[in-house]
Amino acid sequence: MKENEKINVLISLPPSFFKIPRLQEVFAKVSDRANIRERSHDTAEQIQEDLSWANAVLMWGWPTLTDEMLEKAPDLKFIGHINGGQSSVRASLKRGIAVSEARHSWSPAVAEMALGLMLSGLRRISDYHDQMRRGKEMWVSDFPIDIDPLERQLTGRNVGIVGFGGIGQRLAELLAPFRTNIRIYDPYLSDSVVTKFNVNKKESVGELVEESEIIVLCAANNKDSLHLVCEKECKLFKKDSILINIGRSSLVDMPALLKRLEQNDMIAMLDVFDTEPLEADSKLRTLPNVYLTPHRGWHFRIG
């Protein structure tokens, strides 16, 4: 490329990104030094022509980039993913393409959501809010008999975290003032991280579930994490335990979990689902011990 020659930059993001004033200012600055194509590609067929043209790409995480697609993009030198998948990253690195991945920028927000759900489940905040909205609340008049035994404090509880990457580690930091006893399951974790966070590493999800009052799922979404919580683990949940899933629905065998939840002896707080949006007639919507949020763990406004 000649000196002062503009590079070709493909920006492939959902359409709403191009309507945000602050991002429009950023894209305008980039256009001073680059030829920009603003697109919203969803498929490999749609992106291929622009991919072959580009020297650099800024994209979300789809479509998945393959060896065959990158073979047709010989001038591509850089890919910036907001939330790229492993296969796209590996294919890019194999061809010597520099990759930037921003997935961990969501970790603090997701960890905060997990803490919020944890506190809401233990202190029954959602229940009491709903009761007061409907004028059906019960005020404490005969303490301590009027206190629901399911209303508990977080301090000192045994918390199990499945997946101890960016989200799990940030959650452990947030839990520090509560003096919880943290157990983790993460087969890829180094001993140095275990030592740094002073957590108890378990050899199986089942072992972690058996010893925990609160279980948080935040493992990565890959072939090794499919149904980490299956029928066997669902049978091991303690009575009145709380399961929080702010990772991926695929971490759980949902039919097996539903079967356990129908016993109404534990609580589930779910932010992710096999089908999104969640079906209107989903059984999950009807169970009194299930609390639902519409995949909001990673949503937050900056500034």
N, C-alpha and C positions, 0 to 999 in steps of 0.2 A: 504494500500500500504506500502511495506517495505521501510525502510530507504535506500536512494541511488538508489532505483528502478526507472527506467525511466517511465515517464507517456506516455500515448498514445495520440498523437495530430494529428487530422485530419485538413489539410489545404485544403479547397475546394474553389478555386478561378478560374477565367477565365484563360486559358492556357498562355496568354501573361505575367501574373504576375510571372510565373516561369522562364521567360527569362530575367528579369531585373537584372543586376549584383548586384545592391545594395540590392535587396530583397533576392537574392541568398545567399549573405553574412549573412543576418539576419536569414534565414532558416537554414543555416549551424550552426550558434550559438545555435539555438533552438535544433538542433539535438544532441548537446552535452549532453542535459539533457532530451531529449524526443525521443520516437520512432515516426517518422513522416510518414504520408501518404499524398503525394501531389496528389490532385485530382481536377477534374473540373466537378463536378456533376451538372446536370440541373434538375433532377427529383427526386421525393421521392424514387422511386424504385432503382435508381442508388446510392443514398447516404446511404440507410438504413444499409447495411452491415458495412460500415466504421463508421457510427454513433453509431452502437451498440458496436463497438470495442473501441471507443474513450473515453478518460477522459476529453478532451478539444477539442473544434472545433473553427477554425478561418475560416470565410466564408463571402461572400458578403451579399446577402439577400435572395437568392433562393437556393434550393427549400424551400417553406414555411414549417416550422416545426410544426407538429401537436401533440396532446396528444398521438395519437396512435403510432407515430414514436418515441417519447421520452419514451414511455412505454417500448420499446424494447431496450433502451439505459440506463440501470440502473447505469452504472458507469460514466455517463456523469456529470461533475461538473461545467463546464464553457463553455460559448459560446461567442465568440467575433464576432460581426457583423460589417461589414463596412457600410452597409445600410440596416438594418433589418426592417422587417415589424412588425406592432403592434401585429398581431396574433401570430407570432413566438415568440416574446418577452413575451407575456402574457402566452403562453403555457409553456415556459421555467421557468418563475418565479413561476408559480403555482406548479411546481415540485421541487422548491428549487434550481434550477440551476442558478448560477451567470451569469449575462449578462452584456457585455460591448458593447456600441453602439457608432459608430464613425460618425454617420450621420451629426452631427453639425460641423464636420471639414470642410464640404463643404460650410457652410453658408457664410463666408467672400467672397469666390470666386463668388458665385451666386449673392450676394448683389452687388459686383463690376460690374458684368455683367448687372444687372438691371440699375445701374447708367450710365453705358456706353451706353446702349440702350436709356435711357432717354435723355441723352445729344445729341446723334446722331439724335434722332427723332425731338427734338426741334431745333437743329442747322442745320439739314438737311445734316449732314456730309457725309452719305452714298450717297446721291443724288449728291452732288458736286464732290465727288471722282469719281463716275461713269461718270459724265459729262466730267470731265477732262481726264479720260482714253479714252473717245471716241472723244475728241476734240470738244465737244458741249457745253462747259461752257459759261456762260454770265458774263462778268466783269461789275462791278458797274461803270457806267459812268454818271448817273443822280441821285445822292443821294438826298432824300431817296426814290424816285419813283422806283428805280431798286431793292429795297429790297423786297424780298418775305414776305408777312405778316405772313406766316406760320413759318418763321425763328424767333424763340423766345429764350429768355434766361430762364434758370431754376430758377434763384434767385427770391424768392417771390411767386412762384407758389403754387397752392393748390394741394397737392399730397395725393392720397388715397392708402393705403396699405391694401390688403386683406390677412390676416394671419400675425400675429405679433410674430412669434417664432424667432428662431435664425437668419434667413435670414432677416425678416422684421426689427428686432431690429438693426442688423448691417447696413442695408440700412438707417435707421433713423440716425444712427451715421454719416454715410457718407454724408447725406444731411444737416447736421448741418451748415456747412459753407455757404450753399446756402440760409439759412434763409427761408426755405419753410414752409408752413402751412400744417402739417401732420394730416391726418384723418386716422383712422384705423377701420377695422372690424375684430374682433376676439372674438367670444362668450366665449372662454375659458380663456381669459386674466384676470389676477388679477388687482385690482385697484392699487396695489403698482407699477406694471410695467407701467401702464398708467401715474401715477404720476412721476415716474422716468424719463420717456422719454418726458413728457409734450406734449402728443398727445391727439387728440380729438377722443374719441371712439364713433362710430356710432352703432345704433341698427340693421341696415340692410345694405346689400350690395347696395341696391337701393339708400338709403339715401347717402351713401358714393359716389356713382357714380354721383349722381345729383350735388354734391358740389365740385367735383374734376376735375381738368384739366388734370391730369395724374393719371392713375390707374395702380398699380402694383399687380399682382397676385402671391403670394408665400405661399399660405395656404398648409397645409398638405394634402396628398392624402388619404382620407378615405370616408366612406359612407356618412358622414355628409357634405362633401365638394363637392359632385357631382353636377355639373352644378350650382355653386353659381352665375355664370353669365349666365342667361338664356334669353329668349325672352323679358321679362319684363325689365330687366336691360339693354339689348342692346338698347332698345328704349329710355333709359334715358341718354345715353352718351351725353355730351355736344358737340356742333359743334366744330370741330378741336381739340377735346380731343385726348389723346394718351393712348391706352391700351397696357400694357406690360405684357406678360405671361412668367415668368421664373420658374413657379411652376410645374403644371401638366396640360395637355390638358383637362383632365376630369373636371377641374374647370369651363370650358366654354362649353355651348351648341354651338358647332361649326356651325351647319346650321343656327342658329339664328344670330350668329355673322357675318357669311358670308353675310346674307341678309342685315344687317346694313352696312357692309363695302362696299357693292355694290353701296350704295348711295354716296360713295366717299366724305363724310363729316367728317371723323375722320381717325385716323391712328392706326394701330395695329402693334406691334413689337412682333413677336412670336418666341420662342426658343423651344417650345414643341408642339407635334402634336398627333392626335388620332392614326395615323399610322406612324411608323418610321422604315426605312426612309420614308420621305414624298413622296407620289405618284408623278411620273413625270408629270402627267396630272392634278394635283391638281389645283383647281381654285385659291387657295392662291398664286400660282406662277405668276398669270397674273394680279393681282390687283395692281395698281400703289401706293396705299396708305397702302400696306402691306409690311413689312420688315421681312425677314426670316433669322434665323441662325439655323444650324443643331444640336440643343440640346448641346450647348457648355457652358451653364452656369456654370456647375460644373467641367468642364475640366480645369486643370491648372497643370503646372509642378512645382514640389517642388524643391527648391534649384537652 
